Amino acid sequence: MKHTVSLKSSRTFRWLYRRGKSVVTPYFVVYAQKNKTGRSRLGVSASVKVGNAVKRNRIRRRLRELYRIHEPELKPGYDIILVARTRGLFAKFSKLEGLFLEAAKKLELTRP
């Protein structure tokens, strides 16, 4: 993630949840909103409902990797939050990848 900064403050997360556009998939939810910095910022979240710390960290790593692989295909200058759902733990990576790209297209995050 060389062009991406991490989103960490709960204030930013709350703002994106309220103001950002979202796409829901069976394995994760994507929230996105254009920012004024010109650099993309990524936040990844997994609630306690997903499982213990090992499971939450695993799904967060998978979602971060999804973004890292497809970062060159995405437009810069967006705040993006990926919220993990329990089913994502058991999904194949290729399935997650396909859904991520579909969600990015719906949110108009992909380059033409």
N, C-alpha and C positions, 0 to 999 in steps of 0.2 A: 504494500500500500504506500508507494512512494509519493503519490500526489494527495493522499488522504490524511486528514487529521481526525483524531478520535473525538467523538462527542461523549462527554462525561458528566456534565452538570444535569441535575434532575430538573432544573428550571428549563433548560433547552429541550429535554425530553418531553416535559409537560406541554411546552409551547408547540412542538411538532405534533403531538397527539391531538391537540385541539385544532391547529391551523393547517396542518399538512394534509395532502391527499393520501389516500391509503388504498391498498389492494390486499385482499385477504386470500390466502391459499390454505389448503389443508395442513401445511407444514410450518408456515410462518406468515407474518403480516409485514408488509412493507409500507412505511410512511416516508414521504418525500416532500420537500419544499425547497424552492430556489433560495439561495442565500446571497448576501451582498459581498462576500469575501472573494468569490471567483475560484475558490478551492473547495473540493468536495470534503464533507465531514461525515463519518460513519459512526453510528452507535448500534450496539448489539445488546439485546436484552433477553433474559430467560427467567421467568418467575419460578418461585419455589414449587409451583404446581408441576413443573416439568420433571422434577426429580431431585435427587441429592446433588451435592456440589460436583461430583464427577460427571453426572449426566448433563448438568447445566453447562459446565465448561466444554464438554464434548460438542454439544449442539452449537454453542457460541463459536468454537473453532471452525466448525463446518460452515457456518454462515459467513464468517470472516473470510474464509478461503474462497467461497462462492464469489464474494465481492471482489477479492484480490484478482482472481482469474479474469473476471469480466470488466475490470476497471477501465481498460483502454477503450472498450466499446461504449462506455457511458459518458455523457456530457459532464464537464466539470462545473463546479459552482452549485452543488446541491447538498442539502442536509438530508441524510438517509438514515432511517432507523429500521433495523430488522428485529422483529420480536418473534422469538421461537415459540413453537407449539409442541406439545408432547409427541405427536405423530412424527415429527421431524427426526427424532432419535432413531427411528427404525426404517426411515426411507433411504433408498439408494441415492447416492450422490448425483447420479445422472438425472434422476427425477427432480431433485431439488434444483439442479441447474436449469432444467427446462422451465420450471415454474418461476424461477427468478428472472429469466429472460423475458417470459411472458409478462410478468408484473412490471418489469422495467419498460417494456413497450407501452403498456397501458398507462403508465405514469409519464410517458414521453421523456424518459431518461436516456434512451439510446441515441447514438449519433445516426444521422441519415445515411 
